[in-house]
Amino acid sequence: MDIQRTGIILNTENYDACVVFYRELFNLPVMFEKIEGDFRLTCLGFGGSYLMVETEGYAKPAGKTLAENATKLRFNVADLELVRQRILAFGLDAEIINSSWGSTINIVDPDGNRVGIRDESGFAKQCGA
C-alpha cells in the first residue's frame, strides 16, 4: 500500500471551541475549512499528518471514559514544563506525571476528548533512538 498522507477525524459537539483549542493551544495551522448546511469542518496541520475537526460529535466536557472514547491524541514536545505553563495560561489545569518510561500531561479538549502531551526525549529513548 502506498500511503500518501495520514489523518485523524475528530467529530465534535462543541465545534468552535474545539477548533480554537487545537488551533490556538497547539498552534496547529488551518489547512482549509468547509461548510455544507449545518455541517462544518476545519482541517488542521498535525505534524506530517492532519487533524480534521468536524461537527456531529458528542461532548462530555468533564472528560470521556475509555468506553466513550478509546482514542487519545498525543503531542510530543521538547519542553514539557513550557507547555504546562502554556496550558495553565489557556485556563486549564495541567500536571506533569513522571513515569519510568517518560513524562506526560493529560488534559481534555472542550468535548472531553483525551489529549496527552509527552516529552519527546523520553519517547526517543523508549524507541531506542
Backbone as CSV, one residue per row, in Angstrom:
resi,resn,N_x,N_y,N_z,CA_x,CA_y,CA_z,C_x,C_y,C_z
1,MET,0.840,-1.174,0.000,0.000,0.000,0.000,0.890,1.244,0.000
2,ASP,0.590,2.172,-0.850,1.355,3.403,-0.975,0.589,4.536,-0.295
3,ILE,0.721,4.645,1.026,0.006,5.663,1.787,0.625,7.025,1.496
4,GLN,-0.193,7.953,1.079,0.264,9.285,0.705,0.178,10.296,1.846
5,ARG,-0.781,10.101,2.766,-0.988,11.042,3.863,-1.824,10.342,4.923
6,THR,-1.640,10.716,6.166,-2.455,10.173,7.245,-3.182,11.314,7.943
7,GLY,-4.299,10.975,8.561,-5.066,11.984,9.273,-5.986,11.362,10.294
8,ILE,-6.493,12.213,11.148,-7.444,11.817,12.175,-8.653,12.723,12.024
9,ILE,-9.848,12.142,12.067,-11.076,12.923,12.030,-11.670,12.889,13.437
10,LEU,-11.939,14.072,13.978,-12.484,14.211,15.322,-13.850,14.880,15.219
11,ASN,-14.916,14.104,15.429,-16.264,14.671,15.401,-16.547,15.302,16.756
12,THR,-17.049,16.538,16.721,-17.234,17.308,17.947,-18.639,17.880,18.043
13,GLU,-19.084,18.093,19.254,-20.341,18.799,19.509,-20.056,20.285,19.706
14,ASN,-18.991,20.594,20.438,-18.560,21.976,20.678,-17.514,22.342,19.626
15,TYR,-17.960,22.352,18.393,-17.070,22.516,17.247,-16.182,23.758,17.353
16,ASP,-16.775,24.929,17.532,-15.990,26.171,17.560,-14.947,26.147,18.672
17,ALA,-15.351,25.708,19.856,-14.421,25.653,20.991,-13.296,24.655,20.734
18,CYS,-13.600,23.538,20.087,-12.567,22.540,19.790,-11.591,23.059,18.737
19,VAL,-12.089,23.746,17.730,-11.193,24.329,16.720,-10.250,25.322,17.385
20,VAL,-10.771,26.189,18.235,-9.934,27.167,18.948,-8.908,26.438,19.817
21,PHE,-9.342,25.408,20.528,-8.464,24.632,21.410,-7.256,24.101,20.651
22,TYR,-7.471,23.391,19.560,-6.358,22.791,18.819,-5.553,23.828,18.035
23,ARG,-6.238,24.796,17.468,-5.543,25.819,16.681,-4.696,26.724,17.573
24,GLU,-5.251,27.183,18.674,-4.548,28.166,19.498,-3.636,27.544,20.551
25,LEU,-4.096,26.511,21.239,-3.250,25.911,22.275,-2.045,25.213,21.666
26,PHE,-2.257,24.479,20.578,-1.177,23.704,19.966,-0.586,24.361,18.717
27,ASN,-1.067,25.541,18.369,-0.571,26.258,17.178,-0.690,25.433,15.901
28,LEU,-1.770,24.680,15.770,-1.962,23.894,14.551,-2.490,24.809,13.451
29,PRO,-1.829,24.826,12.311,-2.257,25.717,11.226,-3.505,25.194,10.507
30,VAL,-4.366,26.116,10.118,-5.562,25.756,9.350,-5.140,25.467,7.916
31,MET,-5.468,24.271,7.439,-5.196,23.894,6.049,-6.358,24.327,5.150
32,PHE,-7.596,24.065,5.623,-8.791,24.526,4.922,-9.997,24.349,5.830
33,GLU,-11.087,25.012,5.454,-12.358,24.900,6.172,-13.464,24.661,5.164
34,LYS,-14.555,24.034,5.635,-15.666,23.727,4.739,-16.974,23.803,5.520
35,ILE,-17.999,24.365,4.878,-19.333,24.436,5.465,-20.317,23.933,4.416
36,GLU,-21.164,22.979,4.811,-22.242,22.472,3.955,-23.491,22.385,4.816
37,GLY,-24.354,23.384,4.762,-25.533,23.416,5.624,-25.095,23.526,7.079
38,ASP,-25.561,22.584,7.913,-25.194,22.576,9.333,-23.853,21.889,9.585
39,PHE,-23.328,21.220,8.585,-22.053,20.502,8.733,-20.888,21.460,8.521
40,ARG,-19.915,21.382,9.435,-18.714,22.215,9.321,-17.493,21.362,9.597
41,LEU,-16.391,21.743,8.974,-15.126,21.081,9.283,-13.994,22.079,9.143
42,THR,-12.978,21.847,9.949,-11.727,22.590,9.839,-10.616,21.560,9.831
43,CYS,-9.768,21.631,8.826,-8.644,20.711,8.706,-7.384,21.448,9.174
44,LEU,-6.722,20.878,10.182,-5.536,21.483,10.788,-4.305,20.637,10.513
45,GLY,-3.181,21.282,10.275,-1.925,20.557,10.155,-1.583,19.914,11.491
46,PHE,-1.116,18.674,11.468,-0.876,17.890,12.684,0.444,17.147,12.499
47,GLY,1.546,17.907,12.571,2.844,17.321,12.243,2.858,17.016,10.757
48,GLY,3.203,15.809,10.367,3.179,15.406,8.976,1.842,14.848,8.560
49,SER,0.833,15.027,9.377,-0.496,14.483,9.162,-1.511,15.630,9.233
50,TYR,-2.787,15.302,9.430,-3.788,16.338,9.644,-4.784,15.891,10.704
51,LEU,-5.357,16.883,11.370,-6.441,16.676,12.320,-7.641,17.416,11.762
52,MET,-8.671,16.673,11.394,-9.870,17.265,10.822,-10.938,17.318,11.911
53,VAL,-11.278,18.517,12.346,-12.306,18.716,13.361,-13.624,18.939,12.631
54,GLU,-14.610,18.089,12.939,-15.902,18.150,12.264,-17.021,18.256,13.290
55,THR,-18.191,18.655,12.830,-19.385,18.660,13.659,-19.912,17.229,13.775
56,GLU,-21.051,17.069,14.415,-21.768,15.793,14.546,-21.147,14.862,15.583
57,GLY,-20.524,15.427,16.601,-19.934,14.618,17.658,-20.735,14.682,18.942
58,TYR,-20.178,14.107,19.980,-20.787,14.011,21.305,-19.836,14.603,22.326
59,ALA,-20.338,15.504,23.153,-19.494,16.159,24.152,-19.789,15.651,25.550
60,LYS,-18.742,15.539,26.322,-18.802,15.299,27.761,-17.624,16.084,28.331
61,PRO,-17.811,17.406,28.492,-16.703,18.309,28.814,-15.846,17.911,30.015
62,ALA,-16.401,17.200,30.986,-15.610,16.787,32.151,-14.610,15.689,31.794
63,GLY,-14.773,15.086,30.623,-13.868,14.029,30.171,-14.618,12.749,29.874
64,LYS,-14.313,12.164,28.744,-14.946,10.916,28.326,-14.189,9.726,28.902
65,THR,-14.916,8.672,29.191,-14.293,7.437,29.662,-13.679,6.708,28.473
66,LEU,-12.869,5.702,28.759,-12.308,4.885,27.675,-13.410,4.226,26.861
67,ALA,-14.505,3.846,27.511,-15.624,3.232,26.790,-16.285,4.228,25.841
68,GLU,-16.293,5.506,26.211,-16.909,6.525,25.371,-15.977,7.012,24.269
69,ASN,-14.665,6.924,24.511,-13.688,7.366,23.526,-12.360,6.675,23.813
70,ALA,-12.075,5.639,23.083,-10.865,4.848,23.329,-9.607,5.477,22.738
71,THR,-9.738,6.593,22.065,-8.605,7.247,21.410,-8.095,8.408,22.246
72,LYS,-6.778,8.593,22.247,-6.161,9.763,22.873,-5.245,10.393,21.840
73,LEU,-5.405,11.690,21.607,-4.480,12.401,20.726,-3.210,12.676,21.508
74,ARG,-2.056,12.484,20.883,-0.777,12.661,21.571,0.066,13.685,20.845
75,PHE,0.636,14.598,21.608,1.559,15.601,21.104,2.873,15.416,21.860
76,ASN,3.938,15.095,21.168,5.262,15.009,21.798,5.938,16.362,21.657
77,VAL,6.528,16.840,22.762,7.125,18.175,22.785,8.520,18.130,23.394
78,ALA,9.303,19.152,23.095,10.674,19.232,23.614,10.705,19.657,25.077
79,ASP,9.832,20.574,25.484,9.879,21.141,26.831,8.503,21.034,27.480
80,LEU,8.324,20.008,28.283,7.030,19.739,28.900,6.626,20.835,29.890
81,GLU,7.566,21.389,30.631,7.238,22.458,31.583,6.771,23.710,30.853
82,LEU,7.403,24.050,29.750,6.973,25.202,28.958,5.539,25.003,28.466
83,VAL,5.225,23.805,28.014,3.872,23.500,27.550,2.888,23.536,28.719
84,ARG,3.299,23.053,29.884,2.428,23.100,31.063,2.059,24.551,31.386
85,GLN,3.023,25.449,31.311,2.752,26.863,31.559,1.781,27.428,30.518
86,ARG,1.926,27.006,29.273,1.023,27.457,28.207,-0.402,26.956,28.459
87,ILE,-0.522,25.705,28.902,-1.840,25.127,29.200,-2.489,25.877,30.360
88,LEU,-1.714,26.163,31.392,-2.236,26.920,32.540,-2.711,28.303,32.101
89,ALA,-1.943,28.968,31.250,-2.317,30.289,30.735,-3.576,30.211,29.868
90,PHE,-3.824,29.048,29.269,-5.011,28.826,28.449,-6.245,28.604,29.332
91,GLY,-6.025,28.485,30.651,-7.134,28.328,31.599,-7.447,26.902,32.000
92,LEU,-6.539,25.985,31.708,-6.746,24.578,32.055,-5.762,24.150,33.139
93,ASP,-6.140,23.167,33.921,-5.220,22.576,34.881,-4.278,21.639,34.145
94,ALA,-3.049,21.580,34.603,-2.060,20.709,33.959,-1.036,20.268,34.987
95,GLU,-0.854,18.970,35.063,0.128,18.384,35.977,1.046,17.466,35.181
96,ILE,2.328,17.576,35.437,3.280,16.673,34.798,3.327,15.386,35.613
97,ILE,3.130,14.271,34.933,3.173,12.949,35.560,4.442,12.262,35.084
98,ASN,5.318,11.926,36.016,6.584,11.269,35.684,6.454,9.771,35.877
99,SER,6.859,9.020,34.869,6.842,7.556,34.904,8.215,7.047,34.494
100,SER,8.453,5.771,34.687,9.738,5.190,34.306,9.985,5.294,32.805
101,TRP,8.943,5.342,32.008,9.058,5.382,30.549,9.019,6.795,29.982
102,GLY,8.748,7.822,30.817,8.703,9.195,30.328,7.756,10.044,31.145
103,SER,7.553,11.277,30.718,6.686,12.223,31.419,5.568,12.685,30.501
104,THR,4.387,12.897,31.090,3.216,13.298,30.310,2.385,14.325,31.062
105,ILE,1.548,15.002,30.315,0.466,15.831,30.838,-0.791,15.307,30.155
106,ASN,-1.842,15.090,30.929,-3.106,14.626,30.369,-4.182,15.681,30.597
107,ILE,-4.828,16.085,29.511,-5.908,17.064,29.569,-7.044,16.570,28.684
108,VAL,-8.131,17.313,28.669,-9.233,17.017,27.742,-9.576,18.279,26.962
109,ASP,-10.062,18.094,25.742,-10.495,19.231,24.925,-11.902,19.654,25.354
110,PRO,-12.492,20.683,24.763,-13.821,21.145,25.175,-14.939,20.105,25.037
111,ASP,-14.732,19.067,24.247,-15.711,17.985,24.131,-15.416,16.840,25.095
112,GLY,-14.310,16.919,25.831,-13.948,15.851,26.755,-13.093,14.766,26.134
113,ASN,-12.606,15.000,24.904,-11.707,14.034,24.260,-10.350,14.080,24.949
114,ARG,-9.764,12.916,25.153,-8.492,12.806,25.854,-7.339,13.284,24.982
115,VAL,-6.460,14.088,25.580,-5.289,14.629,24.907,-4.093,14.418,25.817
116,GLY,-3.035,13.840,25.278,-1.813,13.634,26.035,-0.668,14.419,25.423
117,ILE,0.148,14.991,26.291,1.356,15.679,25.848,2.514,14.944,26.493
118,ARG,3.517,14.568,25.720,4.611,13.752,26.212,5.953,14.383,25.879
119,ASP,6.933,14.117,26.725,8.295,14.569,26.455,8.894,13.746,25.328
120,GLU,9.347,14.422,24.286,9.917,13.737,23.120,11.180,12.961,23.487
121,SER,11.983,13.489,24.388,13.247,12.803,24.739,12.958,11.447,25.363
122,GLY,11.958,11.359,26.222,11.578,10.072,26.814,11.064,9.102,25.767
123,PHE,10.297,9.629,24.806,9.790,8.773,23.733,10.930,8.266,22.865
124,ALA,11.858,9.156,22.527,13.006,8.761,21.696,13.825,7.676,22.385
125,LYS,14.035,7.808,23.702,14.758,6.771,24.446,14.015,5.454,24.407
126,GLN,12.704,5.520,24.562,11.884,4.307,24.522,11.973,3.626,23.156
127,CYS,12.132,4.425,22.107,12.253,3.894,20.741,13.673,3.413,20.448
128,GLY,14.599,3.671,21.352,15.977,3.262,21.128,16.770,4.239,20.292
129,ALA,16.273,5.435,20.162,16.973,6.450,19.347,18.001,7.198,20.166
